[in-house]
Each structure stands twice: as structure tokens, then as C-alpha cells.
Amino acid sequence: MRVSPEPAVPGLLERYRDALNYSIRVIVENNATSISKAHSLLYETLKRSFDLPSKIAQDYYREAISIAKSRLGNPGKGKNTES
């Protein structure tokens, strides 16, 4: 038996992906690897533009900091550096 997801689930996943990608991009561009700097850059935008509850917005920028730190610490990992 095949079960399809609820109609709201794909939309939620798209919002999650878009908000997380936006957060990572802003953090990397501004080198905002501290929670306070990321909060000042992202909190209101995530709540307003992505229509997120406050706790979820905080979780997103905290996760984005973690991903950004990993990416900044290993800039060539996963990319083809040979041309």
C-alpha cells in the first residue's frame, strides 16, 4: 500500500529548505558564526518572511551556524577542485 503525504507536508519541507539555505547564505556572507550576530541578522526575517514561530526561527539559525562553521572549516570538501 502506498501512502502519500499530507498536502501541507511538502510545503513545510520547502519552507524549511528555503529558510535554512537563506540562513546559511547570510551567515557565510557576514561571517556571523556567533549566535548573537546570527540572531540580529536573521531572527525577524525568518519569522516574518518565512512565517515561522519564534522557537523554529531560533532552531533554524542555530542549525545554519553549525552547517556554516563546518563549511567554513572545510572550504574545499565536496567540491571538485581540479579544473
ROZAVO-240238 format. One record per atom (N, C-alpha, C, O): z, y, x; residue number from 0. Coordinates in steps of 0.05 Angstrom, whole numbers, plus 5000, padded with zeros to 4 digits. Example, Ala and Ser with C-alpha at 12.3 -4.5 7.8 and 13.67 -1.06 7.14 Angstrom:
2
((5156, 4886, 5264), 0)
((5156, 4910, 5246), 0)
((5156, 4934, 5264), 0)
((5169, 4934, 5285), 0)
((5142, 4955, 5257), 1)
((5143, 4979, 5273), 1)
((5157, 5001, 5258), 1)
((5161, 5023, 5268), 1)
//
This chain:
83
((5000, 4977, 5017), 0)
((5000, 5000, 5000), 0)
((5000, 5025, 5018), 0)
((5015, 5026, 5038), 0)
((4984, 5044, 5011), 1)
((4981, 5068, 5026), 1)
((4996, 5091, 5011), 1)
((4992, 5094, 4987), 1)
((5012, 5106, 5026), 2)
((5027, 5128, 5014), 2)
((5018, 5154, 5026), 2)
((5018, 5157, 5051), 2)
((5009, 5172, 5010), 3)
((5001, 5198, 5020), 3)
((5025, 5217, 5020), 3)
((5043, 5215, 5002), 3)
((5026, 5236, 5039), 4)
((5049, 5254, 5040), 4)
((5049, 5274, 5016), 4)
((5028, 5278, 5003), 4)
((5072, 5284, 5011), 5)
((5074, 5305, 4990), 5)
((5056, 5328, 4998), 5)
((5052, 5333, 5021), 5)
((5046, 5343, 4978), 6)
((5028, 5365, 4984), 6)
((5040, 5386, 5002), 6)
((5026, 5400, 5017), 6)
((5066, 5390, 5001), 7)
((5079, 5411, 5017), 7)
((5082, 5404, 5046), 7)
((5085, 5421, 5063), 7)
((5082, 5378, 5052), 8)
((5088, 5369, 5080), 8)
((5066, 5378, 5099), 8)
((5073, 5389, 5120), 8)
((5040, 5374, 5094), 9)
((5020, 5384, 5113), 9)
((5022, 5414, 5118), 9)
((5019, 5424, 5141), 9)
((5028, 5430, 5097), 10)
((5031, 5459, 5101), 10)
((5055, 5466, 5118), 10)
((5054, 5484, 5134), 10)
((5077, 5451, 5114), 11)
((5101, 5455, 5130), 11)
((5095, 5448, 5159), 11)
((5104, 5463, 5177), 11)
((5081, 5427, 5164), 12)
((5075, 5419, 5192), 12)
((5056, 5439, 5205), 12)
((5059, 5445, 5229), 12)
((5038, 5450, 5190), 13)
((5020, 5471, 5201), 13)
((5036, 5496, 5208), 13)
((5032, 5508, 5229), 13)
((5055, 5504, 5190), 14)
((5072, 5527, 5196), 14)
((5089, 5522, 5221), 14)
((5092, 5540, 5237), 14)
((5099, 5498, 5223), 15)
((5116, 5491, 5246), 15)
((5099, 5493, 5272), 15)
((5108, 5506, 5291), 15)
((5075, 5482, 5272), 16)
((5058, 5483, 5295), 16)
((5051, 5512, 5302), 16)
((5052, 5520, 5326), 16)
((5043, 5527, 5283), 17)
((5035, 5555, 5288), 17)
((5058, 5572, 5298), 17)
((5055, 5587, 5317), 17)
((5082, 5568, 5286), 18)
((5105, 5584, 5295), 18)
((5114, 5576, 5323), 18)
((5121, 5593, 5339), 18)
((5113, 5550, 5329), 19)
((5121, 5541, 5355), 19)
((5102, 5550, 5376), 19)
((5110, 5559, 5398), 19)
((5076, 5547, 5371), 20)
((5055, 5557, 5390), 20)
((5058, 5587, 5395), 20)
((5056, 5596, 5417), 20)
((5062, 5602, 5374), 21)
((5065, 5631, 5376), 21)
((5090, 5637, 5394), 21)
((5089, 5654, 5411), 21)
((5112, 5623, 5388), 22)
((5136, 5628, 5404), 22)
((5133, 5622, 5433), 22)
((5141, 5637, 5450), 22)
((5120, 5599, 5439), 23)
((5115, 5592, 5467), 23)
((5098, 5613, 5481), 23)
((5104, 5622, 5503), 23)
((5077, 5622, 5467), 24)
((5059, 5642, 5479), 24)
((5074, 5668, 5485), 24)
((5070, 5679, 5507), 24)
((5090, 5677, 5466), 25)
((5105, 5702, 5470), 25)
((5125, 5699, 5493), 25)
((5128, 5717, 5510), 25)
((5139, 5677, 5494), 26)
((5159, 5672, 5515), 26)
((5146, 5671, 5543), 26)
((5156, 5683, 5562), 26)
((5123, 5657, 5545), 27)
((5110, 5655, 5571), 27)
((5099, 5683, 5579), 27)
((5101, 5691, 5602), 27)
((5086, 5697, 5561), 28)
((5074, 5723, 5567), 28)
((5095, 5743, 5576), 28)
((5090, 5760, 5593), 28)
((5120, 5742, 5565), 29)
((5141, 5761, 5571), 29)
((5162, 5750, 5590), 29)
((5182, 5763, 5595), 29)
((5158, 5725, 5599), 30)
((5177, 5712, 5616), 30)
((5205, 5713, 5604), 30)
((5225, 5719, 5618), 30)
((5207, 5708, 5579), 31)
((5232, 5710, 5564), 31)
((5246, 5683, 5562), 31)
((5247, 5671, 5541), 31)
((5256, 5674, 5584), 32)
((5269, 5647, 5585), 32)
((5298, 5648, 5578), 32)
((5312, 5627, 5579), 32)
((5309, 5671, 5571), 33)
((5337, 5672, 5562), 33)
((5337, 5674, 5531), 33)
((5318, 5684, 5519), 33)
((5358, 5663, 5520), 34)
((5360, 5662, 5490), 34)
((5361, 5691, 5479), 34)
((5348, 5696, 5459), 34)
((5375, 5709, 5492), 35)
((5378, 5736, 5481), 35)
((5351, 5751, 5482), 35)
((5344, 5765, 5463), 35)
((5335, 5747, 5503), 36)
((5309, 5761, 5504), 36)
((5290, 5749, 5484), 36)
((5275, 5763, 5471), 36)
((5290, 5722, 5482), 37)
((5272, 5709, 5463), 37)
((5280, 5717, 5435), 37)
((5263, 5721, 5418), 37)
((5306, 5719, 5429), 38)
((5315, 5727, 5403), 38)
((5305, 5754, 5396), 38)
((5294, 5759, 5374), 38)
((5307, 5773, 5414), 39)
((5298, 5801, 5408), 39)
((5268, 5802, 5404), 39)
((5259, 5819, 5389), 39)
((5253, 5785, 5418), 40)
((5224, 5785, 5415), 40)
((5214, 5770, 5390), 40)
((5193, 5777, 5379), 40)
((5228, 5749, 5382), 41)
((5217, 5731, 5363), 41)
((5231, 5728, 5336), 41)
((5218, 5723, 5316), 41)
((5256, 5733, 5335), 42)
((5272, 5726, 5311), 42)
((5260, 5738, 5285), 42)
((5254, 5724, 5266), 42)
((5258, 5764, 5284), 43)
((5248, 5778, 5260), 43)
((5219, 5769, 5253), 43)
((5213, 5766, 5230), 43)
((5203, 5767, 5273), 44)
((5175, 5759, 5268), 44)
((5173, 5731, 5257), 44)
((5158, 5726, 5238), 44)
((5189, 5712, 5268), 45)
((5188, 5685, 5257), 45)
((5198, 5684, 5228), 45)
((5187, 5671, 5211), 45)
((5219, 5699, 5223), 46)
((5230, 5699, 5195), 46)
((5210, 5712, 5176), 46)
((5205, 5701, 5154), 46)
((5198, 5734, 5184), 47)
((5181, 5749, 5165), 47)
((5153, 5737, 5164), 47)
((5144, 5731, 5142), 47)
((5140, 5734, 5186), 48)
((5112, 5726, 5187), 48)
((5108, 5696, 5179), 48)
((5088, 5689, 5166), 48)
((5126, 5679, 5188), 49)
((5124, 5651, 5182), 49)
((5141, 5642, 5159), 49)
((5142, 5618, 5152), 49)
((5156, 5661, 5147), 50)
((5172, 5656, 5123), 50)
((5192, 5633, 5129), 50)
((5193, 5613, 5114), 50)
((5208, 5636, 5151), 51)
((5227, 5615, 5159), 51)
((5255, 5624, 5153), 51)
((5262, 5648, 5155), 51)
((5272, 5605, 5146), 52)
((5301, 5611, 5144), 52)
((5312, 5618, 5172), 52)
((5300, 5610, 5192), 52)
((5334, 5633, 5173), 53)
((5344, 5642, 5199), 53)
((5351, 5620, 5218), 53)
((5344, 5622, 5242), 53)
((5363, 5598, 5209), 54)
((5370, 5576, 5227), 54)
((5345, 5563, 5238), 54)
((5345, 5556, 5262), 54)
((5325, 5560, 5222), 55)
((5300, 5547, 5232), 55)
((5286, 5565, 5252), 55)
((5276, 5556, 5272), 55)
((5286, 5592, 5247), 56)
((5275, 5610, 5267), 56)
((5289, 5608, 5294), 56)
((5276, 5608, 5315), 56)
((5315, 5606, 5293), 57)
((5330, 5603, 5318), 57)
((5323, 5576, 5332), 57)
((5320, 5576, 5356), 57)
((5321, 5555, 5317), 58)
((5314, 5529, 5328), 58)
((5286, 5530, 5341), 58)
((5282, 5519, 5362), 58)
((5267, 5545, 5329), 59)
((5240, 5546, 5340), 59)
((5240, 5560, 5366), 59)
((5228, 5551, 5385), 59)
((5253, 5584, 5368), 60)
((5252, 5597, 5394), 60)
((5268, 5583, 5415), 60)
((5262, 5586, 5439), 60)
((5289, 5569, 5408), 61)
((5303, 5553, 5428), 61)
((5286, 5530, 5438), 61)
((5286, 5525, 5462), 61)
((5272, 5517, 5420), 62)
((5254, 5496, 5429), 62)
((5231, 5507, 5446), 62)
((5223, 5495, 5465), 62)
((5221, 5530, 5438), 63)
((5199, 5543, 5453), 63)
((5208, 5550, 5481), 63)
((5193, 5548, 5500), 63)
((5233, 5559, 5484), 64)
((5244, 5565, 5511), 64)
((5244, 5540, 5528), 64)
((5235, 5541, 5551), 64)
((5252, 5518, 5517), 65)
((5253, 5493, 5531), 65)
((5225, 5485, 5540), 65)
((5221, 5477, 5563), 65)
((5206, 5486, 5523), 66)
((5178, 5479, 5529), 66)
((5167, 5498, 5550), 66)
((5153, 5490, 5569), 66)
((5172, 5524, 5547), 67)
((5161, 5544, 5565), 67)
((5173, 5541, 5593), 67)
((5159, 5543, 5613), 67)
((5199, 5535, 5595), 68)
((5212, 5530, 5621), 68)
((5199, 5507, 5635), 68)
((5194, 5507, 5659), 68)
((5194, 5486, 5620), 69)
((5181, 5462, 5631), 69)
((5153, 5469, 5641), 69)
((5145, 5460, 5663), 69)
((5138, 5484, 5625), 70)
((5111, 5492, 5633), 70)
((5111, 5510, 5657), 70)
((5095, 5507, 5675), 70)
((5129, 5530, 5657), 71)
((5130, 5548, 5680), 71)
((5139, 5534, 5705), 71)
((5132, 5542, 5727), 71)
((5156, 5513, 5703), 72)
((5165, 5499, 5726), 72)
((5144, 5480, 5738), 72)
((5146, 5473, 5761), 72)
((5125, 5472, 5721), 73)
((5104, 5454, 5730), 73)
((5077, 5465, 5721), 73)
((5064, 5454, 5703), 73)
((5067, 5486, 5733), 74)
((5044, 5500, 5723), 74)
((5018, 5483, 5724), 74)
((5001, 5487, 5707), 74)
((5015, 5465, 5743), 75)
((4990, 5450, 5745), 75)
((4991, 5423, 5731), 75)
((4971, 5410, 5729), 75)
((5014, 5415, 5722), 76)
((5017, 5388, 5710), 76)
((5001, 5386, 5684), 76)
((5004, 5403, 5666), 76)
((4985, 5366, 5683), 77)
((4970, 5360, 5658), 77)
((4943, 5375, 5657), 77)
((4928, 5371, 5638), 77)
((4938, 5391, 5677), 78)
((4912, 5406, 5677), 78)
((4895, 5395, 5700), 78)
((4905, 5387, 5720), 78)
((4869, 5396, 5695), 79)
((4851, 5387, 5716), 79)
((4848, 5410, 5736), 79)
((4836, 5431, 5729), 79)
((4859, 5408, 5760), 80)
((4858, 5429, 5780), 80)
((4834, 5428, 5797), 80)
((4829, 5446, 5813), 80)
((4818, 5406, 5796), 81)
((4794, 5404, 5811), 81)
((4771, 5416, 5796), 81)
((4769, 5412, 5771), 81)
((4753, 5430, 5809), 82)
((4730, 5442, 5796), 82)
((4705, 5429, 5804), 82)
((4683, 5436, 5795), 82)
//
